[in-house]
Amino acid sequence: MSPRRLGDFALSSVVETERALFDTAMVFPHATDDALKAQYDWMLPLHFVPDTRSLVLIIQSFLIRTGRTTILVDTCIGNHKPRARAHNNMQQFPWMARLHAAGVKPEEIDYVMCTHLHVDHVGWNTRLENGRWVPTFPNARYVFSKEDYEHYLALDRDPEKGPATLGAFRDSILPVVEAGLAQMVTGATALDESLSVEPAPGHTPGTLAIKFESRGEKALFCGDILHHALQVYRPEWNSFACAHAANARASRRKALEHCAAGALLMPVHFGAPFACRIESKGGAFLPRFAG
Ligand SMILES: [Zn+2]
């Protein structure tokens, strides 16, 4: 995504991966062949690969430069992290080079905001230094959902269920908390006059909808409230990773209604060009990709 303006802000993306390795039936158990074929005209080739029935799911971070602060939303999978799943395991992505290419050094990040604490949204929170995980962004305040933190802390401590989030909780969350850089938020919270978070539970217990506003222009960073643009058409489809089905559907609908009222949708995992406007028509929603 080339940088775009939103009021006084500049929005850009730092992509980690763009891969079609997620089987549609696994991600969306409700998706039938007929329902998928009805969407081929816009899904092919950037969002879906019909031969393998695979969804294209990008993993990326968003950068927001307000002129006063530099904000990073979601931090992908990260490098050198041991994970049980091959596509996440011990990766060496050129993400850091891409952050530099976007004109930002790690020490210049003022806020790191994680929409939720899943493995593909927290990875660059830390980096390996002399065998230890240390915060990648030493001058940042890391904004985490208190509900998610407490939920995954309890899971992580449970010898039957831990380690939580494939190990990401231990190597990408706890080192930030131990360094004193975490700001836990609960409930709707205004971080400054243009930046706020609201609870959007369902995908995880503490998922946050991140809202920006500048000179009347609005954007919503939705994390995994929506995984794929298919869910704009089918907001009742939860992904396999949604923890609470009814809450996930309610949060998705609320996010789409907010965008239909004028906010630009900034989804982490949609195929290019990611950002879209949402049109509401006869009770249905339609994505209008914004380039
Ligand atoms: Zn995700």
Residues whose N, C-alpha, C, O or C-beta is under 5 A from the ligand:
A	BS01	ZN	D120 D224
